[in-house]
Every structure is written in C-alpha cells, then in structure tokens.
C-alpha cells in the first residue's frame, strides 16, 4: 500500500480484541484484506469511514461444525439460509458436514457441494469429506477435490451412515496422515448405543431422559480413547466434535500429554443447558450426544479455561419443527439450529463472568484457524489477514426468538425466549458487510469463498504473523 492510496474502508472508534489484548484502534481494509491497525490519525484515506464507537471489533467466529443439509435434505436448510444465519450470528467461516444425500464421499459429490456453496454462501466455507468403511480408497481423491478435512461417524446420527470398523479407521488414518488434513470425529461407540437403545425401548422408556440413558458418557470415553490411540500410532491429526461430558476430558488430556495432535470442541448447549432442562424442553432438547448433568457443564467450562477443550462450535443441525416435537423421544430428530445464536450466547456468558472476551476470541476464532491451517489469514485482526470481522455491542440486550431465525425452515431452538446481553451488530466477510445494523445484506449472497485457498499456511508464517501483531499492539497507545 502506497502512502497516497485510498483504501476501501476504515473502521474507527472500536476496541479491537485479540486472544491476548483489548486496545482502541482503527482498522483499514482494502481489497478484502486488513492493511493497517493503529491510531486513527495514522489511517489512510478511505472510500468509507465507518464509526464503530462503543463497539468491540473481533475476528469473525469460525464454526468448524455445521450441517446445511444441501444436497438431499434442503427442505430443512440450504447453503443460502444456513450461511445467512451464520452472517447474522457474527460467524464468518463455516465447515459443513458430509451427511447429506448423497453423502460427500466421492470427488464428484465434493465438486457438487462446492458449486452449491460458491453460488449461495454469504460467508466463507470449507467442506468435509466422509471417512466411511466403503470409501477408504477415495480419501486421497477427496483431498485432491478440495475437502477441508474428513468426518468419521463412530456413532450413528442423522443420515444413518454406518460407522467404520476400527480396522477401516486405522487404514484411513494411515492414508490421511501424510496429507496433513484433520479428521473430525463423532466420538460415540455405535455398538454400546445400539445395545442400550434396544433395551430401553423394550422396557417401554420413551421419555426425553431415556435418550441420555441410551448414550451414557462411557460411549464417548471409549471412542475418544480408541481414536487417540489410532492417531498416536499413525500420526494422523484428529478433532473431537461436540464434547458433552466431564469423563471425556481425561482421555483427551492424556492424549495431549502424550503428544497426540488432538483438538476438541464443545457447544453452547452443553455449557448452558443440563438434565434440569429436559422437563421444560421435552423433545426439543434431543441432540447427539445428549445434554448431560450440571456437573458435566461445569467441567466443560473448566476444560475451555485450561485448554483441554480448544474451541467452541455449534453442531448446527436444523430440522423442521414438526420433526422435533414428538412425545416418543426416539421419533424426534436430533439437533437444532445454533450458528445464529452461538455468539450472543457466548458473549452473554462473557458478561456473566464465565470467560473473558479475549478467551472468547481464542476459542471461537484463533484456535480453529490454527487447527485447520487457516492462520494467519484468518483468526486474527492484523495486517495481511482476511477482513473477517464481527462488531459486537457488549451492552445490547436482546431476547432470542426462534421465529426470527434465518434458518427459515427450522425455526426451533432450546434457547427460545432466552435474554442475552452482548450481540453482534455488524459482520464483514472479506471486507464486505454481510450483516449491517442487525440486518442481512441480501446482495452479499454468493460472496463467500472456499477457504481451501488458504489452508496449510506454514509455521513460519504463523510465527511471523504473531510477531507482527505483537508489534502492532506494542505501538498502539492505551492498550489494556
């Protein structure tokens, strides 16, 4: 950037938040990239100056776990509606799961899904490839087709994709390890759940808490420990999805201590709900794995604080309201929308003192960017980074209304009527507003790009970006 150049946008008046600092600064954006961070007097001239006084400027959230149902189940959700919900929720990058119809198990299926995403996405995206028993020989082709990583269903969930045997998983990990891609795991042991499910049904149990009894935390403990052993043996990188229990934290911490490249996430519903909510919510709360005891929620908060859990995600899993409401718990579909409510719920938890705003940036943006090789292009507010930004009002109070969700066919949420303080009010993706003043920018449809273009940045680039940001912070006055 030359001294005389006029940039596209300067955002001024905000408090910039990183995973380590908060400081007042202006941010200049040109051609979708951050080109300056610092005192407003040092900013270049701009075609637009945006006043963000009173707001906090965060890197947009990266949600590594969403289901947008397209193709095959697009009556529930589409790339358009799902990414609109993400934009409204301050999420600027999403990774979409392969349990669509057909599943994303071949290079052709990857190409079809990417075409749908590129035409309709408001935010940036990555696509997972399926790791299954019958496509182990397709894993390299999936990588060449542009998947962000792989998804392995060790336990059953929506789509009823069969769980691979341990033998197939071992060979798959051996194939994936040289590729450097991470495999995300639905870590529940299918055989234990199938056995208990049949016993509970035979006993006449169909109440909401029967779902918890069918999937006790041992199913996750066994699966996490087994996957960690296979990862350690092969060198494959793994990620544990939707951690729901205190018991899972031990095998994850032990694996990390042994040097296994394992990361893990939890979701807002496991942090903010518990078995005490089952009577109130009924079948709406059904999700895989299930929401558990209050003690589990407390342990998950502690796991986020000590680093055993690396990040927050949503497992955004939309269904029609009529598919969620059922007096027989086994007949209610599992999951609910979450990508639009994640940031308000977590910012509300920041205001409640459960974590700091810097902690939130770490778990919502920095950690997923680093785990998937997107850092330093994403996950930070610094020169050279994509201008993926959430401007949030930490004092604004709203009540979550499921009838206003942008997942228009799946307007049902366990957080309906929950008041939150702390709300994203503007979202930018690649320097362009996709949500402005709490309204979707409809013209931004199709603006999102495939993040595969920036995956696997070198460690040297990461270290250089960290040094650059540290220097920027040091030069900026009034840091706190």
C-alpha positions in Angstrom: 0.0 0.0 0.0 1.5 3.3 -1.0 1.2 6.4 1.2 -1.3 8.1 -1.1 -3.5 5.1 -1.7 -7.2 5.4 -0.8 -8.4 2.2 0.8 -11.9 0.7 0.7 -12.8 1.1 4.3 -11.6 2.4 7.7 -13.4 1.3 10.8 -12.8 3.7 13.7 -13.8 4.1 17.3 -13.9 0.4 18.2 -12.0 -1.6 20.8 -10.0 -4.2 19.0 -10.0 -7.6 20.7 -7.4 -10.4 20.2 -6.9 -13.6 22.2 -4.5 -11.7 24.5 -5.3 -8.0 24.4 -8.0 -5.3 24.1 -7.0 -1.9 22.8 -8.6 1.1 21.0 -7.6 1.2 17.3 -8.8 1.8 13.8 -8.7 -0.9 11.2 -8.1 -0.2 7.5 -9.4 -2.6 4.9 -8.6 -2.8 1.2 -9.5 -5.5 -1.4 -10.8 -7.7 1.3 -7.6 -7.7 3.5 -6.6 -5.7 6.6 -3.9 -3.3 5.6 -3.4 -1.3 8.8 -4.3 -1.4 12.5 -3.5 1.5 14.8 -4.3 5.0 15.8 -6.9 6.7 13.7 -4.6 9.6 12.8 -2.3 7.0 11.0 -5.0 5.5 8.8 -5.0 6.1 5.1 -7.9 7.9 3.4 -10.8 5.7 2.6 -13.9 5.5 0.4 -15.9 4.7 3.5 -15.2 5.6 7.1 -17.4 3.5 9.5 -18.0 4.8 13.0 -17.9 1.8 15.4 -17.7 3.9 18.6 -18.7 1.9 21.6 -18.3 -1.5 19.9 -15.8 -4.2 20.2 -14.1 -5.4 17.0 -13.4 -9.2 17.0 -12.2 -11.6 14.3 -15.3 -13.3 13.0 -16.1 -16.7 14.5 -15.0 -19.9 12.7 -17.6 -22.7 13.2 -16.0 -26.0 12.3 -19.2 -28.0 12.7 -22.4 -27.2 10.8 -24.9 -29.2 8.8 -26.5 -27.3 6.0 -28.4 -30.3 4.6 -27.8 -29.5 0.9 -28.0 -31.6 -1.2 -30.7 -34.0 -0.3 -32.3 -32.5 2.7 -32.6 -28.9 1.6 -36.2 -28.7 2.8 -34.5 -28.3 6.3 -31.7 -25.9 5.4 -29.8 -24.7 2.3 -26.4 -23.0 1.8 -28.3 -19.7 1.4 -30.3 -19.9 4.6 -27.5 -21.5 6.7 -24.9 -19.0 5.8 -27.4 -16.2 6.2 -27.8 -17.4 9.8 -24.0 -17.5 10.2 -23.7 -13.9 9.0 -26.4 -12.8 11.4 -24.5 -14.5 14.2 -21.1 -13.0 13.6 -19.7 -16.2 12.1 -17.6 -15.6 9.0 -16.4 -19.1 8.2 -18.2 -22.4 8.4 -17.1 -26.1 7.8 -20.0 -28.2 6.5 -20.5 -31.9 7.3 -20.8 -34.7 4.8 -24.1 -36.5 6.0 -26.1 -35.1 3.1 -27.7 -37.1 0.4 -25.7 -38.3 -1.3 -23.0 -38.1 1.3 -19.8 -36.2 0.5 -17.9 -39.5 -0.1 -16.6 -39.0 -3.6 -14.8 -36.3 -5.6 -17.9 -35.8 -7.7 -20.0 -35.2 -4.5 -17.4 -32.7 -3.3 -17.5 -30.8 -6.6 -21.3 -30.6 -6.5 -21.4 -29.3 -2.9 -18.7 -26.7 -3.5 -20.6 -25.5 -6.6 -23.8 -25.0 -4.4 -21.8 -23.2 -1.7 -20.0 -20.9 -4.1 -23.3 -19.8 -5.6 -25.1 -19.1 -2.4 -22.8 -18.6 0.6 -22.8 -15.3 2.5 -19.7 -16.4 4.5 -16.5 -18.3 3.7 -16.7 -22.1 3.9 -15.0 -25.4 3.9 -16.4 -28.8 3.1 -15.7 -32.1 4.9 -15.2 -35.4 3.1 -16.7 -38.6 4.6 -14.5 -41.3 6.1 -16.5 -44.5 5.9 -16.0 -48.2 5.6 -16.7 -48.3 1.9 -14.7 -45.3 0.7 -11.2 -45.7 2.2 -9.8 -45.9 -1.3 -11.4 -42.5 -2.1 -9.7 -40.4 0.7 -6.8 -39.1 -1.5 -9.2 -38.2 -4.2 -11.3 -36.3 -1.7 -8.2 -34.3 -0.7 -7.5 -33.5 -4.3 -11.1 -32.4 -4.8 -10.7 -29.8 -2.1 -12.1 -31.0 1.2 -11.1 -29.1 4.4 -10.7 -32.4 6.3 -12.6 -35.6 7.0 -15.6 -36.6 9.1 -15.8 -40.0 10.8 -19.1 -41.1 12.3 -18.0 -43.5 15.1 -21.7 -43.5 16.3 -24.9 -43.1 14.4 -26.7 -39.8 13.9 -28.8 -38.1 11.2 -28.4 -39.8 7.9 -27.7 -43.2 9.5 -24.3 -43.5 7.9 -22.7 -46.8 9.0 -19.8 -46.4 11.4 -16.5 -47.7 10.1 -14.8 -50.6 11.8 -11.6 -50.0 13.8 -9.7 -51.7 11.0 -11.0 -49.3 8.4 -10.3 -46.3 10.7 -6.7 -47.5 11.1 -6.1 -47.8 7.4 -7.9 -44.5 6.8 -5.7 -42.7 9.4 -2.6 -44.2 7.7 -3.7 -42.8 4.4 -4.7 -39.4 5.8 -1.7 -38.8 8.0 0.7 -37.8 5.0 -2.0 -35.4 3.7 -1.8 -33.3 6.9 -5.6 -33.0 7.0 -7.5 -33.3 10.2 -10.3 -35.9 10.8 -13.2 -34.7 12.9 -14.9 -37.5 15.0 -18.4 -38.1 16.1 -16.9 -40.0 19.0 -19.6 -42.3 20.3 -19.3 -46.0 20.2 -22.1 -47.4 18.0 -22.4 -50.9 19.4 -22.9 -49.7 23.0 -25.6 -47.3 22.0 -27.4 -49.8 19.8 -27.5 -52.3 22.7 -28.8 -49.8 25.2 -31.3 -48.3 22.8 -32.9 -51.7 22.2 -33.0 -52.5 26.0 -34.6 -49.1 26.8 -37.3 -49.4 24.1 -38.1 -52.9 25.2 -38.6 -51.6 28.7 -41.1 -49.0 27.5 -38.8 -46.0 28.0 -39.7 -43.2 25.6 -39.3 -40.1 27.8 -36.7 -37.4 27.0 -34.2 -38.6 29.6 -34.2 -42.0 28.0 -32.0 -40.5 25.3 -29.4 -39.8 27.9 -29.6 -43.3 29.3 -29.1 -44.7 25.8 -25.9 -42.7 25.3 -24.0 -42.6 28.6 -20.7 -40.8 28.7 -18.8 -44.1 28.5 -19.7 -44.3 24.8 -17.7 -41.1 24.3 -14.8 -42.0 26.6 -14.2 -45.3 24.8 -14.4 -43.7 21.4 -12.1 -40.8 22.2 -9.5 -43.2 23.8 -9.7 -45.5 20.8 -9.3 -42.7 18.2 -6.5 -41.2 20.2 -4.6 -44.5 20.1 -5.0 -44.8 16.3 -3.9 -41.2 15.9 -0.9 -41.7 18.0 0.0 -44.9 16.1 -0.4 -43.3 12.6 0.4 -39.6 13.2 -3.0 -38.6 11.8 -4.4 -35.3 13.2 -7.8 -35.6 14.8 -10.6 -33.4 16.3 -13.2 -34.5 18.7 -16.6 -32.9 18.0 -19.3 -31.9 20.4 -17.7 -32.9 23.7 -20.6 -33.3 26.2 -19.2 -34.9 29.3 -16.7 -34.4 32.0 -15.5 -38.0 31.5 -14.2 -37.3 28.0 -11.7 -34.7 29.2 -9.4 -37.3 30.8 -8.6 -39.3 27.7 -8.2 -36.0 25.7 -5.8 -34.5 28.3 -3.8 -37.7 28.5 -3.6 -37.9 24.7 -2.4 -34.3 24.5 0.2 -35.0 27.2 1.5 -37.9 25.0 1.9 -35.6 22.1 -1.1 -36.7 20.1 -2.3 -34.0 17.6 -5.8 -33.9 19.0 -8.1 -30.9 19.3 -11.6 -30.7 20.7 -14.7 -28.6 20.8 -17.8 -28.2 22.9 -21.1 -26.3 22.1 -23.2 -23.7 23.8 -26.0 -26.2 24.6 -23.6 -28.4 26.6 -22.4 -25.3 28.5 -25.8 -23.6 29.2 -28.2 -26.5 29.4 -28.4 -29.7 31.5 -30.7 -32.5 32.5 -32.6 -30.0 34.6 -34.0 -28.6 31.3 -35.4 -31.8 29.9 -38.8 -31.5 31.5 -39.2 -27.9 30.3 -37.9 -28.5 26.7 -39.1 -32.1 26.1 -38.0 -33.5 22.7 -36.7 -30.1 21.5 -33.5 -30.8 23.6 -32.7 -34.1 21.8 -29.3 -33.9 20.3 -26.4 -36.3 19.7 -24.5 -36.6 22.1 -27.1 -35.7 24.7 -27.1 -32.7 27.0 -25.9 -34.1 30.4 -25.7 -33.3 34.1 -25.0 -29.9 35.6 -21.6 -31.2 36.8 -20.7 -32.0 33.2 -21.4 -28.4 32.1 -19.2 -27.1 34.9 -16.4 -29.5 33.8 -16.7 -28.3 30.2 -16.3 -24.7 31.3 -13.2 -25.7 33.2 -11.9 -27.6 30.1 -12.2 -24.4 28.0 -10.3 -22.5 30.6 -7.4 -24.9 30.9 -7.1 -25.7 27.2 -8.3 -29.3 27.3 -11.1 -28.1 25.1 -9.7 -25.9 22.3 -12.7 -24.2 20.8 -16.4 -23.6 20.6 -18.6 -24.8 17.7 -22.3 -25.3 17.3 -23.2 -28.6 15.6 -25.8 -26.5 13.8 -28.3 -29.2 12.9 -31.6 -27.9 11.6 -34.9 -29.8 11.4 -38.5 -28.9 10.7 -40.4 -28.0 14.0 -42.7 -30.9 13.3 -39.7 -33.3 13.2 -38.6 -32.1 16.6 -41.8 -32.3 18.5 -42.7 -35.9 19.5 -43.9 -37.5 22.7 -41.8 -40.5 21.9 -38.2 -39.3 22.2 -36.8 -41.8 19.7 -39.0 -40.4 17.0 -37.8 -36.8 17.4 -35.0 -35.7 15.1 -31.7 -34.9 16.8 -30.3 -31.4 16.9 -31.3 -27.8 16.3 -30.0 -24.6 14.7 -27.1 -23.0 16.5 -24.9 -20.9 14.2 -27.0 -17.8 14.6 -27.2 -18.0 18.4 -23.7 -19.1 19.3 -22.1 -15.7 19.6 -24.9 -14.0 21.5 -25.0 -16.9 24.0 -21.2 -16.8 24.5 -21.0 -13.0 24.7 -23.7 -13.2 27.4 -21.5 -15.7 29.2 -18.6 -13.3 28.9 -20.8 -10.6 30.6 -21.8 -13.2 33.2 -18.1 -13.7 34.1 -17.7 -17.3 32.8 -14.8 -16.3 30.5 -13.1 -13.1 29.2 -13.7 -11.6 25.8 -10.1 -12.5 24.9 -10.8 -16.1 25.9 -13.8 -16.0 23.6 -11.7 -14.8 20.6 -9.3 -17.6 21.4 -11.9 -20.4 21.4 -14.1 -19.0 18.6 -11.6 -17.9 16.1 -7.9 -18.3 16.8 -7.9 -21.9 17.8 -10.0 -23.2 14.9 -7.9 -21.1 12.4 -4.7 -22.6 13.7 -6.0 -26.2 14.0 -7.1 -26.2 10.3 -4.2 -24.3 8.8 -6.1 -21.1 8.1 -4.0 -18.9 10.4 -2.6 -16.2 9.9 -5.0 -15.4 7.1 -7.9 -16.0 9.5 -8.4 -15.9 13.2 -6.8 -12.5 13.8 -7.1 -8.8 13.4 -3.8 -7.8 11.8 -2.1 -6.7 8.6 -2.4 -9.3 5.9 -5.4 -11.1 7.4 -8.7 -11.5 5.7 -11.0 -8.7 6.8 -13.5 -11.1 8.6 -14.8 -9.0 11.4 -17.6 -9.1 13.9 -18.5 -5.8 15.5 -20.3 -6.5 18.8 -22.2 -4.4 21.3 -21.5 -5.9 24.7 -24.2 -3.8 26.3 -27.0 -4.6 23.9 -29.7 -6.9 25.3 -31.9 -9.0 23.0 -34.2 -12.0 23.5 -33.6 -14.9 21.3 -36.7 -15.5 19.2 -36.8 -18.8 17.2 -39.4 -17.3 14.9 -36.8 -14.8 13.7 -34.0 -17.2 12.9 -32.6 -17.1 9.4 -32.8 -20.9 9.2 -36.3 -20.2 7.9 -37.5 -23.8 7.7 -36.0 -24.9 11.0 -37.2 -22.2 13.4 -36.9 -24.1 16.6 -34.4 -23.6 19.4 -33.9 -24.7 23.0 -32.9 -21.1 23.7 -36.1 -19.5 22.5 -37.1 -16.6 24.8 -33.6 -16.5 26.5 -32.4 -13.0 27.1 -28.8 -12.3 26.2 -26.5 -9.3 26.7 -23.8 -9.0 24.1 -24.8 -9.1 20.4 -23.1 -8.9 17.0 -24.5 -5.9 15.2 -22.3 -5.9 12.0 -20.5 -8.7 10.3 -17.9 -8.3 7.5 -16.5 -11.2 5.4 -13.5 -10.3 3.2 -14.1 -6.6 3.9 -17.7 -6.6 2.8 -20.7 -6.2 5.1 -22.9 -9.3 5.1 -24.8 -8.1 8.1 -25.3 -4.4 9.0 -27.2 -3.0 11.8 -28.7 -6.4 12.7 -30.0 -6.8 9.1 -28.8 -9.3 6.5 -27.2 -7.7 3.4 -29.1 -9.7 0.7 -26.7 -8.6 -2.0 -23.9 -10.4 -0.3 -25.3 -13.8 -1.3 -22.5 -15.7 -3.1 -19.8 -13.6 -1.6 -18.3 -16.4 0.5 -15.2 -18.2 -0.7 -13.8 -21.6 -0.3 -11.1 -21.4 2.5 -9.2 -24.2 0.9 -7.3 -21.5 -1.0 -5.5 -20.5 2.2 -5.3 -23.8 4.1 -1.9 -25.2 5.4 0.0 -21.9 5.9 3.5 -22.7 7.1 4.5 -22.5 10.8 7.0 -19.8 9.8 4.1 -17.6 8.5 2.2 -18.2 11.7 5.1 -17.2 13.9 5.8 -14.1 11.7 2.1 -13.1 12.0 2.2 -13.5 15.8 5.3 -11.3 15.9 3.7 -8.7 13.6 0.6 -8.5 15.8 2.6 -8.2 19.0 4.5 -5.3 17.4 1.2 -3.6 16.4 -0.1 -3.9 19.9 3.1 -2.5 21.4 2.8 0.6 19.1 -0.8 1.3 19.9 -1.5 3.6 22.9 -3.8 2.8 25.7 -3.7 -0.9 25.5 -5.3 -2.8 28.4 
